[in-house]
Amino acid sequence: MILKNYDVLIIGAGPAGAYLAYNLKNQGCSVLIIEKDTFPRYKICAGGLSKKAYDILHAEINEFDKIIEKETKKTLYVRKKFIQRKSEDGLIYMTYRSDFDLSLLKLATSDNNVTFIDNVEQLKINKNENSIDLKLKNKIHNIKYKVLIGAWGTNIRLNNLVDINPFE
């Protein structure tokens, strides 16, 4: 069910959007996450997590290890010269991006404070009204928000939608 008013509207359901929604709901905010693709979606980008990211998520997501495909204990960095690093603990934790995204989304939407809508056909942001018109299954929904967050790969698209130049 789509409500009409939210504290926060997040565009993009990847790791940044889903984890932000999880943290905002824990602060009592009502959150709507919208995504243009159908979830779970396949992403061709790498799914490597640092030890720090792994530790944070492992502490918050039950059975997080089920989505980890490989734990790497050796790495090679290139910074003007080759630097090899080894550790008894994992340094990089590999996962399929689709599994990772879906686990974070499930964490965020585990109660009624976060609503998720995927397969959004189009949207129009009405910045003077703090509202958005989104088209879903050939029906337009108008949704009001207090805070709008663009959480996809590049915010250039969001800046263009709302006519914002971040360098002004």
C-alpha positions as CSV (number, residue, x, y, z in Angstrom):
1,M,0.0,0.0,0.0
2,I,1.3,3.4,-0.9
3,L,0.8,6.1,1.7
4,K,0.6,9.8,0.7
5,N,3.1,11.3,3.2
6,Y,6.6,10.3,4.3
7,D,9.3,11.9,6.3
8,V,11.9,10.8,3.8
9,L,11.8,9.7,0.2
10,I,14.8,7.8,-1.1
11,I,15.3,7.3,-4.8
12,G,17.4,4.2,-5.3
13,A,17.3,0.9,-3.4
14,G,20.9,-0.1,-3.7
15,P,23.2,-0.4,-0.6
16,A,23.2,3.3,0.2
17,G,19.5,3.8,-0.1
18,A,18.5,0.6,1.7
19,Y,21.0,1.0,4.6
20,L,20.0,4.7,5.0
21,A,16.3,3.7,5.2
22,Y,17.2,1.1,7.8
23,N,19.0,3.7,10.0
24,L,16.2,6.3,9.5
25,K,13.4,3.9,10.5
26,N,15.4,3.1,13.7
27,Q,15.2,6.9,14.4
28,G,11.4,6.8,14.0
29,C,11.1,8.2,10.4
30,S,8.6,7.0,7.9
31,V,10.5,6.2,4.7
32,L,9.6,5.4,1.1
33,I,12.2,3.9,-1.2
34,I,11.5,3.9,-4.9
35,E,13.5,2.0,-7.5
36,K,13.2,2.0,-11.3
37,D,14.3,-1.7,-11.7
38,T,12.5,-4.8,-10.5
39,F,14.0,-6.4,-7.4
40,P,16.1,-8.4,-7.0
41,R,18.1,-7.1,-9.9
42,Y,21.3,-8.2,-11.3
43,K,24.2,-5.8,-11.1
44,I,27.4,-6.3,-13.1
45,C,29.5,-4.3,-10.6
46,A,31.7,-6.0,-8.1
47,G,30.4,-7.1,-4.7
48,G,33.4,-6.7,-2.5
49,L,33.0,-5.6,1.1
50,S,35.8,-4.2,3.3
51,K,36.4,-5.7,6.7
52,K,34.8,-2.7,8.3
53,A,31.6,-2.8,6.2
54,Y,31.4,-6.6,6.8
55,D,31.7,-6.2,10.6
56,I,29.0,-3.5,10.7
57,L,26.5,-5.5,8.6
58,H,27.4,-8.9,10.1
59,A,26.4,-7.4,13.5
60,E,23.0,-6.2,12.2
61,I,21.9,-8.9,9.7
62,N,21.1,-12.4,10.9
63,E,22.7,-15.0,8.8
64,F,24.7,-12.4,6.8
65,D,27.4,-15.0,6.2
66,K,25.0,-16.9,3.9
67,I,25.5,-14.3,1.2
68,I,29.3,-14.2,1.4
69,E,30.8,-16.2,-1.4
70,K,34.4,-15.9,-0.5
71,E,36.6,-14.3,2.1
72,T,40.0,-13.0,0.9
73,K,42.9,-12.8,3.2
74,K,45.5,-11.5,0.8
75,T,45.2,-8.3,-1.3
76,L,47.5,-6.5,-3.7
77,Y,47.3,-2.7,-3.9
78,V,48.8,-0.5,-6.6
79,R,49.9,2.9,-5.4
80,K,53.0,3.9,-7.3
81,K,54.3,0.5,-6.3
82,F,52.8,-2.9,-5.5
83,I,51.8,-3.4,-1.9
84,Q,50.7,-6.8,-0.7
85,R,48.7,-7.2,2.5
86,K,47.9,-10.4,4.3
87,S,45.8,-11.0,7.4
88,E,44.5,-13.9,9.5
89,D,41.1,-12.2,9.3
90,G,39.3,-11.5,6.1
91,L,40.3,-8.3,4.2
92,I,37.7,-8.4,1.5
93,Y,34.4,-10.3,1.5
94,M,32.9,-11.2,-1.9
95,T,29.2,-11.5,-2.5
96,Y,26.8,-11.3,-5.5
97,R,25.5,-7.7,-5.7
98,S,21.9,-8.9,-6.1
99,D,22.1,-10.9,-2.9
100,F,23.7,-8.1,-1.0
101,D,21.2,-5.5,-2.2
102,L,18.3,-7.8,-1.4
103,S,19.6,-8.5,2.1
104,L,19.9,-4.8,2.9
105,L,16.5,-4.1,1.5
106,K,14.9,-6.9,3.6
107,L,16.6,-5.4,6.7
108,A,15.2,-1.9,5.9
109,T,11.6,-3.1,5.2
110,S,11.3,-5.5,8.1
111,D,8.5,-3.4,9.6
112,N,5.9,-0.9,8.5
113,N,8.1,2.2,8.8
114,V,9.7,1.6,5.4
115,T,7.8,1.2,2.2
116,F,9.5,-0.1,-0.9
117,I,8.2,0.3,-4.5
118,D,10.1,-1.1,-7.4
119,N,9.5,-1.1,-11.2
120,V,8.6,2.6,-11.1
121,E,7.9,3.7,-14.7
122,Q,8.6,7.4,-14.4
123,L,8.7,10.2,-11.8
124,K,8.4,13.9,-11.7
125,I,9.7,15.8,-8.7
126,N,7.7,18.9,-7.7
127,K,10.4,20.7,-5.7
128,N,8.3,23.7,-4.7
129,E,5.6,21.4,-3.2
130,N,7.9,18.7,-1.6
131,S,6.1,16.1,-3.6
132,I,6.7,13.6,-6.3
133,D,4.5,12.1,-9.0
134,L,5.4,8.6,-9.8
135,K,3.9,6.3,-12.4
136,L,3.3,2.7,-11.4
137,K,1.3,0.3,-13.4
138,N,-0.1,3.1,-15.5
139,K,-1.4,5.0,-12.5
140,I,0.0,8.3,-11.2
141,H,0.5,8.6,-7.4
142,N,1.3,11.9,-5.7
143,I,3.5,11.5,-2.6
144,K,4.6,14.2,-0.2
145,Y,7.9,14.1,1.6
146,K,9.9,16.3,4.1
147,V,13.4,15.2,2.8
148,L,14.3,13.9,-0.6
149,I,17.5,11.8,-1.0
150,G,19.0,10.6,-4.2
151,A,20.8,7.3,-3.5
152,W,21.8,5.9,-6.8
153,G,25.2,5.6,-8.6
154,T,25.3,9.2,-9.6
155,N,23.2,12.1,-8.3
156,I,23.6,14.0,-11.5
157,R,20.2,12.7,-12.7
158,L,18.5,13.8,-9.5
159,N,20.2,17.2,-9.8
160,N,18.8,17.5,-13.3
161,L,15.3,16.4,-12.2
162,V,15.0,19.1,-9.5
163,D,17.1,21.7,-11.3
164,I,19.8,21.9,-8.7
165,N,23.4,22.7,-9.4
166,P,25.4,21.5,-6.4
167,F,28.2,23.9,-7.2
168,E,26.1,27.1,-6.9
